[in-house]
Amino acid sequence: MTATKLGGPVTRARPVPERPEPRTRTTGLLVKIVLLGLTVAIAVWAAFPLIGGGHWAGLAVLAATTAGLLWLYVTPRHIPLKYLAPGTILLILFQVFPVLYTASTAFTNFGDGHRGSKQDAVVAIQTASVKQVPGSPQYALTVATTGDPATGPLILLVTDPATRRVSAGDADGLKPLDDVTVGSTGRVTAAGGYTVLTAGQAARRSAEIIALAVPTPGGAIRSSGLSRAYEGRAGRVYDQGCDCIRDTTTGRIWTADDDVGAFVAADGERLTQGWKVGVGLGNFARVLTEPAVAGPFLRTLVWNFAFAAGSTGGTFALGLLVAMALHSPRVRGRTAYRVLLVLPYAMPSFAMLLVWRDMFNTDFGLVNNLFGAHVDWFGGSASARFAVILVQLWLGYPYMFLVATGALQAIPRELAEAARIDGAGAWAGFRRITLPLLMVALTPLLISSFAFNFNNFNAIHLTTEGAPFPADNPATGATDLLITYTYRLAFGGGGAQYGFAAAISIFIFLLVAVVSAASFRRTRHLEEVHS
Protein backbone atom coordinates (compact mmCIF):
# COMPACT_ATOMS: atom_id res chain seq x y z
CA MET A 1 0.00 0.00 0.00
CA THR A 2 1.14 3.59 -0.66
CA ALA A 3 0.28 6.81 1.13
CA THR A 4 -0.15 10.21 -0.58
CA LYS A 5 -0.99 13.68 0.69
CA LEU A 6 -2.95 16.03 -1.59
CA GLY A 7 -3.64 18.98 0.65
CA GLY A 8 -5.79 16.86 2.90
CA PRO A 9 -5.83 13.69 4.89
CA VAL A 10 -3.59 10.84 3.96
CA THR A 11 -5.29 8.24 1.72
CA ARG A 12 -4.15 4.67 1.26
CA ALA A 13 -4.65 2.78 -1.97
CA ARG A 14 -6.55 -0.49 -1.54
CA PRO A 15 -4.81 -3.58 -2.89
CA VAL A 16 -6.44 -4.97 -6.00
CA PRO A 17 -7.37 -8.62 -5.46
CA GLU A 18 -5.71 -10.97 -7.85
CA ARG A 19 -8.07 -12.75 -10.19
CA PRO A 20 -7.45 -16.38 -11.05
CA GLU A 21 -6.15 -17.11 -14.47
CA PRO A 22 -8.83 -18.01 -17.05
CA ARG A 23 -7.25 -21.43 -17.54
CA THR A 24 -7.40 -22.18 -13.81
CA ARG A 25 -11.07 -21.15 -13.65
CA THR A 26 -11.88 -23.34 -16.63
CA THR A 27 -10.14 -26.37 -15.09
CA GLY A 28 -11.96 -25.88 -11.78
CA LEU A 29 -15.29 -25.57 -13.58
CA LEU A 30 -14.67 -28.78 -15.54
CA VAL A 31 -13.72 -30.66 -12.36
CA LYS A 32 -16.88 -29.40 -10.66
CA ILE A 33 -19.05 -30.46 -13.61
CA VAL A 34 -17.47 -33.94 -13.68
CA LEU A 35 -17.89 -34.47 -9.92
CA LEU A 36 -21.48 -33.26 -9.91
CA GLY A 37 -22.19 -35.45 -12.94
CA LEU A 38 -20.79 -38.46 -11.08
CA THR A 39 -22.95 -37.59 -8.08
CA VAL A 40 -26.08 -37.50 -10.22
CA ALA A 41 -25.09 -40.75 -11.97
CA ILE A 42 -24.59 -42.54 -8.63
CA ALA A 43 -27.93 -41.19 -7.39
CA VAL A 44 -29.73 -42.45 -10.51
CA TRP A 45 -28.02 -45.85 -10.19
CA ALA A 46 -29.08 -46.11 -6.53
CA ALA A 47 -32.64 -44.99 -7.27
CA PHE A 48 -33.61 -48.03 -9.35
CA PRO A 49 -33.20 -50.62 -6.54
CA LEU A 50 -35.11 -48.32 -4.19
CA ILE A 51 -37.95 -47.98 -6.69
CA GLY A 52 -37.98 -51.72 -7.38
CA GLY A 53 -38.18 -52.51 -3.67
CA GLY A 54 -40.78 -49.84 -2.96
CA HIS A 55 -38.51 -48.01 -0.49
CA TRP A 56 -40.08 -44.61 -1.03
CA ALA A 57 -38.67 -43.04 2.14
CA GLY A 58 -35.15 -43.98 1.08
CA LEU A 59 -35.83 -42.64 -2.41
CA ALA A 60 -36.99 -39.33 -0.93
CA VAL A 61 -33.84 -39.06 1.22
CA LEU A 62 -31.69 -39.84 -1.83
CA ALA A 63 -33.44 -37.21 -3.97
CA ALA A 64 -33.25 -34.56 -1.25
CA THR A 65 -29.56 -35.25 -0.59
CA THR A 66 -28.68 -35.10 -4.30
CA ALA A 67 -30.64 -31.87 -4.80
CA GLY A 68 -28.99 -30.34 -1.73
CA LEU A 69 -25.50 -31.21 -2.98
CA LEU A 70 -26.22 -29.74 -6.41
CA TRP A 71 -27.54 -26.53 -4.89
CA LEU A 72 -24.62 -26.31 -2.45
CA TYR A 73 -21.87 -26.67 -5.04
CA VAL A 74 -23.50 -24.63 -7.80
CA THR A 75 -23.98 -21.53 -5.66
CA PRO A 76 -20.90 -19.54 -4.54
CA ARG A 77 -22.13 -19.24 -0.94
CA HIS A 78 -21.67 -21.44 2.17
CA ILE A 79 -17.96 -22.09 1.64
CA PRO A 80 -17.39 -23.92 4.99
CA LEU A 81 -20.33 -26.23 4.29
CA LYS A 82 -18.79 -27.25 0.97
CA TYR A 83 -15.90 -28.83 2.91
CA LEU A 84 -18.06 -30.32 5.68
CA ALA A 85 -20.72 -31.92 3.47
CA PRO A 86 -18.69 -34.85 2.00
CA GLY A 87 -17.33 -35.91 5.38
CA THR A 88 -20.74 -35.61 7.01
CA ILE A 89 -22.38 -37.76 4.32
CA LEU A 90 -19.69 -40.44 4.60
CA LEU A 91 -19.99 -40.36 8.40
CA ILE A 92 -23.74 -40.96 8.14
CA LEU A 93 -23.36 -43.73 5.56
CA PHE A 94 -20.54 -45.70 7.18
CA GLN A 95 -20.98 -44.94 10.89
CA VAL A 96 -24.39 -43.61 11.86
CA PHE A 97 -26.50 -45.76 9.52
CA PRO A 98 -24.84 -49.11 10.51
CA VAL A 99 -25.27 -48.25 14.20
CA LEU A 100 -28.94 -47.34 13.72
CA TYR A 101 -29.57 -50.45 11.61
CA THR A 102 -27.94 -52.65 14.26
CA ALA A 103 -30.02 -50.99 16.96
CA SER A 104 -33.24 -51.52 14.99
CA THR A 105 -32.35 -55.18 14.38
CA ALA A 106 -31.87 -55.69 18.13
CA PHE A 107 -35.61 -55.18 18.65
CA THR A 108 -36.62 -57.95 16.22
CA ASN A 109 -36.39 -61.73 15.95
CA PHE A 110 -34.44 -61.46 12.69
CA GLY A 111 -32.42 -64.62 12.03
CA ASP A 112 -32.60 -68.05 10.46
CA GLY A 113 -36.24 -68.96 9.98
CA HIS A 114 -37.31 -65.35 10.53
CA ARG A 115 -35.84 -63.44 7.62
CA GLY A 116 -38.78 -62.46 5.44
CA SER A 117 -42.48 -61.63 5.62
CA LYS A 118 -45.34 -63.86 6.64
CA GLN A 119 -46.20 -64.47 2.99
CA ASP A 120 -42.63 -65.60 2.37
CA ALA A 121 -42.95 -68.03 5.27
CA VAL A 122 -46.20 -69.48 3.88
CA VAL A 123 -44.63 -69.99 0.46
CA ALA A 124 -41.57 -71.65 1.99
CA ILE A 125 -43.65 -74.02 4.15
CA GLN A 126 -45.89 -75.05 1.27
CA THR A 127 -42.95 -75.45 -1.12
CA ALA A 128 -40.96 -77.59 1.32
CA SER A 129 -43.91 -79.98 1.74
CA VAL A 130 -44.42 -80.61 -1.99
CA LYS A 131 -44.70 -84.25 -3.01
CA GLN A 132 -45.25 -85.93 -6.33
CA VAL A 133 -48.70 -87.54 -6.52
CA PRO A 134 -50.38 -89.66 -9.18
CA GLY A 135 -51.40 -87.44 -12.07
CA SER A 136 -48.84 -84.70 -11.32
CA PRO A 137 -48.13 -82.64 -14.49
CA GLN A 138 -44.80 -83.49 -16.13
CA TYR A 139 -42.54 -81.04 -17.97
CA ALA A 140 -39.42 -81.15 -20.10
CA LEU A 141 -36.67 -79.46 -18.08
CA THR A 142 -33.72 -77.35 -19.09
CA VAL A 143 -31.46 -75.78 -16.48
CA ALA A 144 -30.18 -72.26 -17.16
CA THR A 145 -28.65 -69.32 -15.35
CA THR A 146 -28.35 -65.57 -15.69
CA GLY A 147 -24.73 -65.51 -14.55
CA ASP A 148 -21.70 -67.74 -14.44
CA PRO A 149 -22.60 -71.39 -15.20
CA ALA A 150 -20.72 -72.56 -12.10
CA THR A 151 -22.00 -70.02 -9.57
CA GLY A 152 -24.87 -68.03 -11.11
CA PRO A 153 -28.49 -68.26 -9.91
CA LEU A 154 -30.28 -71.33 -11.26
CA ILE A 155 -33.36 -71.02 -13.47
CA LEU A 156 -35.62 -73.94 -14.41
CA LEU A 157 -36.88 -73.65 -18.01
CA VAL A 158 -39.93 -75.94 -18.21
CA THR A 159 -41.87 -76.81 -21.36
CA ASP A 160 -45.53 -77.79 -21.18
CA PRO A 161 -45.81 -80.91 -23.41
CA ALA A 162 -49.42 -80.07 -24.39
CA THR A 163 -49.02 -76.43 -25.41
CA ARG A 164 -45.23 -76.28 -25.99
CA ARG A 165 -45.23 -73.09 -23.94
CA VAL A 166 -41.99 -72.40 -22.07
CA SER A 167 -41.80 -70.77 -18.64
CA ALA A 168 -38.82 -69.72 -16.50
CA GLY A 169 -39.01 -70.50 -12.81
CA ASP A 170 -37.01 -69.70 -9.70
CA ALA A 171 -37.75 -69.31 -6.00
CA ASP A 172 -40.01 -66.33 -6.80
CA GLY A 173 -42.31 -68.25 -9.15
CA LEU A 174 -42.95 -68.78 -12.86
CA LYS A 175 -43.00 -66.32 -15.74
CA PRO A 176 -43.64 -67.06 -19.47
CA LEU A 177 -40.86 -66.87 -22.05
CA ASP A 178 -41.23 -66.01 -25.73
CA ASP A 179 -37.68 -65.64 -27.06
CA VAL A 180 -36.78 -69.35 -26.89
CA THR A 181 -35.76 -72.16 -29.17
CA VAL A 182 -37.25 -75.58 -28.36
CA GLY A 183 -35.84 -78.87 -29.61
CA SER A 184 -37.72 -81.93 -30.77
CA THR A 185 -37.70 -83.40 -27.25
CA GLY A 186 -39.32 -80.29 -25.81
CA ARG A 187 -36.18 -79.10 -24.06
CA VAL A 188 -34.98 -75.52 -24.57
CA THR A 189 -31.79 -75.17 -26.58
CA ALA A 190 -31.52 -71.36 -26.42
CA ALA A 191 -33.29 -68.59 -24.52
CA GLY A 192 -32.83 -64.84 -24.74
CA GLY A 193 -31.16 -63.45 -21.62
CA TYR A 194 -30.27 -66.89 -20.22
CA THR A 195 -27.27 -69.21 -20.45
CA VAL A 196 -28.33 -72.81 -20.93
CA LEU A 197 -26.20 -75.21 -18.89
CA THR A 198 -24.62 -78.19 -20.60
CA ALA A 199 -25.13 -81.68 -19.19
CA GLY A 200 -21.77 -81.58 -17.44
CA GLN A 201 -22.36 -78.13 -15.92
CA ALA A 202 -25.80 -79.16 -14.67
CA ALA A 203 -24.46 -82.42 -13.23
CA ARG A 204 -21.91 -80.51 -11.13
CA ARG A 205 -24.75 -78.49 -9.61
CA SER A 206 -27.22 -81.37 -9.26
CA ALA A 207 -27.66 -80.89 -5.51
CA GLU A 208 -28.72 -77.27 -6.02
CA ILE A 209 -31.08 -78.24 -8.84
CA ILE A 210 -32.78 -80.91 -6.74
CA ALA A 211 -33.19 -78.47 -3.83
CA LEU A 212 -34.70 -75.72 -6.01
CA ALA A 213 -38.50 -75.50 -5.90
CA VAL A 214 -40.55 -73.11 -8.04
CA PRO A 215 -43.76 -72.17 -6.20
CA THR A 216 -47.09 -72.50 -8.03
CA PRO A 217 -50.67 -71.85 -6.82
CA GLY A 218 -51.21 -75.51 -5.92
CA GLY A 219 -47.72 -76.58 -4.90
CA ALA A 220 -44.36 -76.31 -6.63
CA ILE A 221 -42.35 -77.48 -9.61
CA ARG A 222 -39.32 -79.60 -8.78
CA SER A 223 -36.79 -81.42 -10.88
CA SER A 224 -36.90 -85.14 -11.45
CA GLY A 225 -33.36 -85.67 -12.70
CA LEU A 226 -31.76 -83.14 -15.04
CA SER A 227 -34.18 -83.40 -17.97
CA ARG A 228 -37.63 -83.81 -16.42
CA ALA A 229 -39.67 -81.86 -13.86
CA TYR A 230 -43.01 -82.37 -12.16
CA GLU A 231 -45.56 -80.12 -10.45
CA GLY A 232 -46.19 -81.64 -7.04
CA ARG A 233 -48.87 -80.89 -4.49
CA ALA A 234 -48.20 -79.26 -1.15
CA GLY A 235 -48.69 -81.50 1.87
CA ARG A 236 -49.14 -78.45 4.07
CA VAL A 237 -51.36 -75.62 2.88
CA TYR A 238 -52.27 -72.23 4.27
CA ASP A 239 -55.88 -71.69 5.33
CA GLN A 240 -56.69 -67.98 5.31
CA GLY A 241 -59.92 -68.51 7.24
CA CYS A 242 -58.17 -69.72 10.38
CA ASP A 243 -54.83 -68.04 9.57
CA CYS A 244 -53.12 -71.38 9.96
CA ILE A 245 -51.14 -74.10 8.22
CA ARG A 246 -53.03 -77.38 7.77
CA ASP A 247 -51.43 -80.75 7.05
CA THR A 248 -53.55 -82.34 4.33
CA THR A 249 -52.53 -85.86 5.37
CA THR A 250 -52.80 -85.82 9.18
CA GLY A 251 -55.08 -82.81 9.67
CA ARG A 252 -52.64 -81.22 12.16
CA ILE A 253 -52.96 -77.43 12.45
CA TRP A 254 -50.37 -74.77 13.23
CA THR A 255 -51.91 -71.35 13.99
CA ALA A 256 -50.13 -68.08 13.24
CA ASP A 257 -48.71 -66.33 16.31
CA ASP A 258 -47.75 -62.77 15.38
CA ASP A 259 -46.02 -62.22 18.73
CA VAL A 260 -43.31 -64.77 17.99
CA GLY A 261 -43.53 -64.71 14.19
CA ALA A 262 -44.22 -68.42 13.72
CA PHE A 263 -46.97 -70.98 13.17
CA VAL A 264 -47.56 -72.78 16.49
CA ALA A 265 -49.52 -75.98 17.17
CA ALA A 266 -51.73 -76.51 20.22
CA ASP A 267 -48.98 -78.47 21.99
CA GLY A 268 -46.45 -75.66 21.44
CA GLU A 269 -44.63 -77.12 18.42
CA ARG A 270 -43.44 -74.45 16.00
CA LEU A 271 -42.83 -74.79 12.30
CA THR A 272 -39.21 -74.02 11.42
CA GLN A 273 -40.04 -71.31 8.90
CA GLY A 274 -41.35 -68.11 10.47
CA TRP A 275 -41.29 -64.41 9.72
CA LYS A 276 -39.69 -61.25 11.05
CA VAL A 277 -41.55 -59.40 13.82
CA GLY A 278 -40.70 -56.88 16.51
CA VAL A 279 -40.00 -58.33 19.94
CA GLY A 280 -39.50 -55.09 21.86
CA LEU A 281 -36.96 -55.51 24.66
CA GLY A 282 -37.18 -59.29 24.50
CA ASN A 283 -33.61 -59.81 23.26
CA PHE A 284 -32.19 -57.52 25.96
CA ALA A 285 -34.28 -59.19 28.66
CA ARG A 286 -33.09 -62.59 27.45
CA VAL A 287 -29.47 -61.56 28.01
CA LEU A 288 -30.16 -60.56 31.60
CA THR A 289 -32.85 -62.98 32.77
CA GLU A 290 -32.71 -66.26 30.83
CA PRO A 291 -30.58 -68.62 32.99
CA ALA A 292 -29.01 -70.46 30.05
CA VAL A 293 -27.88 -67.12 28.59
CA ALA A 294 -27.34 -64.77 31.55
CA GLY A 295 -24.80 -66.97 33.36
CA PRO A 296 -22.45 -67.52 30.39
CA PHE A 297 -22.93 -63.90 29.34
CA LEU A 298 -21.83 -62.53 32.72
CA ARG A 299 -18.83 -64.90 32.88
CA THR A 300 -17.84 -63.83 29.38
CA LEU A 301 -18.26 -60.17 30.35
CA VAL A 302 -15.97 -60.53 33.39
CA TRP A 303 -13.31 -62.30 31.31
CA ASN A 304 -13.74 -59.68 28.57
CA PHE A 305 -12.86 -56.89 31.02
CA ALA A 306 -9.97 -58.92 32.42
CA PHE A 307 -8.61 -59.62 28.93
CA ALA A 308 -8.88 -55.98 27.82
CA ALA A 309 -7.37 -54.64 31.06
CA GLY A 310 -4.64 -57.28 31.16
CA SER A 311 -3.72 -56.81 27.51
CA THR A 312 -3.68 -53.02 27.74
CA GLY A 313 -1.99 -52.81 31.14
CA GLY A 314 0.55 -55.54 30.39
CA THR A 315 1.61 -54.12 27.03
CA PHE A 316 1.81 -50.61 28.50
CA ALA A 317 3.94 -51.72 31.45
CA LEU A 318 6.34 -53.74 29.30
CA GLY A 319 6.50 -51.11 26.56
CA LEU A 320 7.16 -48.33 29.09
CA LEU A 321 9.82 -50.40 30.85
CA VAL A 322 11.69 -51.00 27.60
CA ALA A 323 11.29 -47.36 26.57
CA MET A 324 12.71 -46.17 29.91
CA ALA A 325 15.63 -48.59 29.59
CA LEU A 326 16.53 -47.31 26.14
CA HIS A 327 15.86 -43.65 26.98
CA SER A 328 19.16 -43.26 28.81
CA PRO A 329 21.90 -41.81 26.59
CA ARG A 330 24.39 -44.16 28.27
CA VAL A 331 22.89 -47.15 26.44
CA ARG A 332 24.91 -47.98 23.35
CA GLY A 333 23.29 -49.20 20.15
CA ARG A 334 19.88 -47.81 21.06
CA THR A 335 18.81 -47.56 17.41
CA ALA A 336 19.54 -51.24 16.75
CA TYR A 337 17.70 -52.30 19.91
CA ARG A 338 14.67 -50.22 18.97
CA VAL A 339 14.53 -51.74 15.49
CA LEU A 340 14.65 -55.27 16.91
CA LEU A 341 12.05 -54.55 19.57
CA VAL A 342 9.60 -53.12 17.02
CA LEU A 343 9.71 -56.22 14.79
CA PRO A 344 6.58 -57.88 16.32
CA TYR A 345 4.61 -54.74 15.49
CA ALA A 346 5.84 -54.83 11.89
CA MET A 347 4.62 -58.40 11.32
CA PRO A 348 1.05 -59.11 10.09
CA SER A 349 -0.91 -59.80 13.26
CA PHE A 350 -3.15 -62.48 11.76
CA ALA A 351 -0.09 -64.47 10.62
CA MET A 352 1.61 -64.12 13.99
CA LEU A 353 -1.55 -65.29 15.80
CA LEU A 354 -1.60 -68.46 13.71
CA VAL A 355 2.11 -69.01 14.41
CA TRP A 356 1.55 -68.62 18.16
CA ARG A 357 -1.38 -71.05 17.99
CA ASP A 358 0.96 -73.68 16.58
CA MET A 359 3.66 -72.80 19.12
CA PHE A 360 1.23 -73.68 21.93
CA ASN A 361 0.36 -77.04 20.36
CA THR A 362 0.46 -79.80 22.95
CA ASP A 363 2.39 -82.37 20.91
CA PHE A 364 4.75 -80.49 18.61
CA GLY A 365 4.53 -76.85 19.78
CA LEU A 366 7.72 -74.89 20.38
CA VAL A 367 6.70 -73.84 23.91
CA ASN A 368 6.32 -77.40 25.20
CA ASN A 369 9.40 -78.64 23.35
CA LEU A 370 11.49 -75.74 24.66
CA PHE A 371 10.64 -76.41 28.31
CA GLY A 372 10.27 -80.17 28.02
CA ALA A 373 6.65 -79.97 29.14
CA HIS A 374 3.43 -81.55 27.94
CA VAL A 375 0.88 -78.86 28.80
CA ASP A 376 -2.46 -78.79 27.00
CA TRP A 377 -2.47 -75.01 26.79
CA PHE A 378 -5.84 -74.69 25.10
CA GLY A 379 -7.45 -77.56 27.00
CA GLY A 380 -7.92 -75.77 30.33
CA SER A 381 -9.61 -72.44 31.03
CA ALA A 382 -6.76 -70.91 33.06
CA SER A 383 -3.96 -72.02 30.72
CA ALA A 384 -5.85 -70.94 27.60
CA ARG A 385 -6.52 -67.50 29.05
CA PHE A 386 -2.91 -67.13 30.13
CA ALA A 387 -1.77 -68.13 26.63
CA VAL A 388 -3.92 -65.58 24.78
CA ILE A 389 -2.83 -62.76 27.13
CA LEU A 390 0.80 -63.78 26.62
CA VAL A 391 0.32 -63.63 22.86
CA GLN A 392 -1.26 -60.19 23.18
CA LEU A 393 1.65 -59.06 25.34
CA TRP A 394 4.12 -60.03 22.60
CA LEU A 395 2.05 -58.45 19.82
CA GLY A 396 1.10 -55.25 21.64
CA TYR A 397 4.13 -54.06 23.60
CA PRO A 398 5.98 -52.59 20.54
CA TYR A 399 3.17 -50.11 19.99
CA MET A 400 3.32 -48.99 23.62
CA PHE A 401 7.12 -48.88 23.37
CA LEU A 402 6.91 -46.52 20.39
CA VAL A 403 4.39 -44.11 21.91
CA ALA A 404 6.14 -44.15 25.30
CA THR A 405 9.48 -43.39 23.62
CA GLY A 406 7.96 -40.42 21.83
CA ALA A 407 6.33 -39.13 25.02
CA LEU A 408 9.56 -39.52 27.03
CA GLN A 409 11.51 -37.52 24.47
CA ALA A 410 8.96 -34.70 24.78
CA ILE A 411 9.57 -34.35 28.55
CA PRO A 412 12.33 -31.79 29.27
CA ARG A 413 15.35 -33.39 30.91
CA GLU A 414 15.63 -30.31 33.13
CA LEU A 415 12.70 -31.58 35.20
CA ALA A 416 14.48 -34.82 36.08
CA GLU A 417 17.68 -32.93 36.85
CA ALA A 418 15.80 -30.51 39.12
CA ALA A 419 14.24 -33.44 40.95
CA ARG A 420 17.65 -35.01 41.54
CA ILE A 421 18.99 -31.71 42.85
CA ASP A 422 16.06 -31.56 45.28
CA GLY A 423 17.05 -35.00 46.57
CA ALA A 424 14.48 -37.15 44.81
CA GLY A 425 15.60 -40.66 43.92
CA ALA A 426 15.06 -42.38 40.58
CA TRP A 427 11.81 -44.06 41.67
CA ALA A 428 10.41 -40.88 43.25
CA GLY A 429 11.25 -38.81 40.18
CA PHE A 430 9.58 -41.35 37.92
CA ARG A 431 6.47 -41.67 40.10
CA ARG A 432 5.95 -37.99 40.80
CA ILE A 433 7.19 -36.33 37.59
CA THR A 434 7.72 -38.64 34.64
CA LEU A 435 4.69 -40.93 35.00
CA PRO A 436 2.09 -38.16 35.56
CA LEU A 437 3.38 -36.26 32.52
CA LEU A 438 3.32 -39.46 30.49
CA MET A 439 -0.25 -40.23 31.53
CA VAL A 440 -1.48 -36.85 30.30
CA ALA A 441 -0.19 -37.69 26.82
CA LEU A 442 -0.83 -41.44 26.79
CA THR A 443 -4.21 -41.83 28.50
CA PRO A 444 -6.20 -41.26 25.26
CA LEU A 445 -4.06 -43.92 23.58
CA LEU A 446 -4.64 -46.30 26.49
CA ILE A 447 -8.38 -45.71 26.19
CA SER A 448 -8.34 -46.51 22.48
CA SER A 449 -6.17 -49.56 23.14
CA PHE A 450 -8.63 -50.78 25.80
CA ALA A 451 -11.55 -50.35 23.39
CA PHE A 452 -9.62 -52.21 20.68
CA ASN A 453 -8.74 -55.12 22.99
CA PHE A 454 -12.30 -55.24 24.33
CA ASN A 455 -13.38 -56.12 20.77
CA ASN A 456 -10.20 -57.93 19.68
CA PHE A 457 -11.87 -60.56 17.53
CA ASN A 458 -8.72 -61.83 15.79
CA ALA A 459 -6.80 -62.50 19.00
CA ILE A 460 -9.36 -65.08 20.11
CA HIS A 461 -10.75 -66.41 16.84
CA LEU A 462 -7.35 -67.15 15.30
CA THR A 463 -5.78 -68.72 18.39
CA THR A 464 -8.38 -70.60 20.46
CA GLU A 465 -11.67 -69.95 18.58
CA GLY A 466 -13.15 -69.42 22.06
CA ALA A 467 -12.08 -72.82 23.41
CA PRO A 468 -12.20 -74.66 25.70
CA PHE A 469 -15.97 -75.16 25.71
CA PRO A 470 -17.83 -76.69 28.66
CA ALA A 471 -19.73 -79.88 27.95
CA ASP A 472 -23.09 -78.30 28.86
CA ASN A 473 -22.65 -75.16 26.74
CA PRO A 474 -20.89 -75.52 23.38
CA ALA A 475 -21.89 -71.96 22.42
CA THR A 476 -19.74 -70.05 24.95
CA GLY A 477 -16.08 -70.89 25.50
CA ALA A 478 -13.73 -69.98 28.32
CA THR A 479 -11.69 -67.58 26.17
CA ASP A 480 -14.64 -66.12 24.29
CA LEU A 481 -14.99 -62.36 24.26
CA LEU A 482 -18.39 -60.79 23.77
CA ILE A 483 -17.47 -60.05 20.16
CA THR A 484 -16.60 -63.69 19.36
CA TYR A 485 -19.71 -64.86 21.21
CA THR A 486 -21.77 -62.43 19.14
CA TYR A 487 -20.11 -63.66 15.94
CA ARG A 488 -20.96 -67.27 16.81
CA LEU A 489 -24.58 -66.30 17.46
CA ALA A 490 -24.85 -64.43 14.17
CA PHE A 491 -22.92 -66.79 11.89
CA GLY A 492 -22.52 -70.04 13.83
CA GLY A 493 -23.56 -73.43 12.57
CA GLY A 494 -26.40 -73.67 15.07
CA GLY A 495 -28.50 -71.10 13.22
CA ALA A 496 -28.08 -67.36 12.94
CA GLN A 497 -29.73 -65.12 15.56
CA TYR A 498 -29.09 -61.67 14.17
CA GLY A 499 -31.55 -59.88 16.44
CA PHE A 500 -30.07 -61.40 19.59
CA ALA A 501 -26.52 -60.78 18.35
CA ALA A 502 -27.42 -57.15 17.63
CA ALA A 503 -28.69 -56.76 21.20
CA ILE A 504 -25.35 -58.00 22.57
CA SER A 505 -23.58 -55.58 20.19
CA ILE A 506 -25.56 -52.74 21.77
CA PHE A 507 -24.39 -53.92 25.21
CA ILE A 508 -20.78 -53.90 23.97
CA PHE A 509 -21.22 -50.41 22.56
CA LEU A 510 -22.66 -49.07 25.82
CA LEU A 511 -19.96 -50.71 27.97
CA VAL A 512 -17.11 -49.31 25.88
CA ALA A 513 -18.80 -45.90 25.75
CA VAL A 514 -19.16 -45.74 29.54
CA VAL A 515 -15.56 -46.83 30.18
CA SER A 516 -14.25 -44.37 27.58
CA ALA A 517 -16.31 -41.48 28.97
CA ALA A 518 -15.08 -42.14 32.51
CA SER A 519 -11.48 -42.41 31.32
CA PHE A 520 -11.68 -39.16 29.36
CA ARG A 521 -13.01 -37.40 32.44
CA ARG A 522 -9.98 -38.70 34.31
CA THR A 523 -7.76 -37.42 31.49
CA ARG A 524 -9.22 -33.92 31.78
CA HIS A 525 -8.59 -34.03 35.52
CA LEU A 526 -4.92 -34.90 34.93
CA GLU A 527 -4.60 -32.08 32.42
CA GLU A 528 -6.04 -29.61 34.92
CA VAL A 529 -3.67 -30.79 37.66
CA HIS A 530 -0.54 -30.55 35.48
CA SER A 531 -1.45 -27.48 33.45
Helices and strands as residue ranges (DSSP letters): E 3-4, E 11-12, H 22-53, H 56-74, H 79-91, I 92-96, H 97-105, H 118-128, E 130-131, E 138-145, E 154-159, E 166-170, E 173-177, E 180-182, E 188-191, E 195-196, H 199-204, H 206-211, E 213-216, E 219-223, E 228-234, E 236-239, E 244-247, E 253-257, E 262-264, H 282-289, H 291-327, H 334-346, H 349-359, H 366-371, H 381-410, H 413-421, H 426-429, I 430-434, H 435-454, H 457-461, H 482-491, H 498-530
